[in-house]
Amino acid sequence: MRRKRMNNINEYYLSKIDQILNSLGEKHKEPLMLLVKDGLEYSEIAEKLNCPVGTVMSRIFYARKKAQKLLKSLKDELVTQ
């Protein structure tokens, strides 16, 4: 019983994290995912997206900032439960 409840909770929060990533918008989500998931360097991301490295750095900075804000609200939700 407890294991099933934990699986449901994990699925809930994984879906919330997925929602957070999807809320970023493609121009911020794509470079962040290329960095985190694919392990590309900033210069490789810039080449792949055909934009300057500074643009990639800026987009990743703002994607992280927004994701952190949304994750904080998710953490606050956890604490109040």
C-alpha positions, -999 to +999 in steps of 0.1 A: +000+000+000+027+025+010+048+017-021+018+023-044+012+057-027+049+066-031+047+057-068+016+079-072+034+108-055+065+103-076+044+102-108+027+134-097+059+153-091+075+140-123+045+153-142+048+186-124+085+188-134+076+180-170+050+208-169+077+232-156+100+223-185+071+227-210+062+261-196+096+275-205+089+280-241+109+265-269+135+292-272+145+286-236+137+249-232+157+237-262+191+251-252+186+240-216+178+205-227+207+204-251+230+214-222+215+192-195+202+161-213+226+159-243+256+173-225+265+197-252+289+227-247+276+262-251+295+265-284+280+233-297+245+245-287+251+278-305+262+260-336+232+236-335+207+265-330+226+288-354+229+317-329+257+334-310+271+318-278+260+348-258+224+342-268+226+306-258+241+316-224+213+342-219+186+317-228+199+291-205+203+316-177+167+327-180+154+291-184+172+281-152+159+312-134+123+305-143+126+268-136+141+275-102+112+298-094+087+272-104+105+244-086+105+265-055+067+268-056+066+230-061+089+226-030+066+249-010+037+227-021+055+197-007+062+213+026+026+223+031+012+188+025 
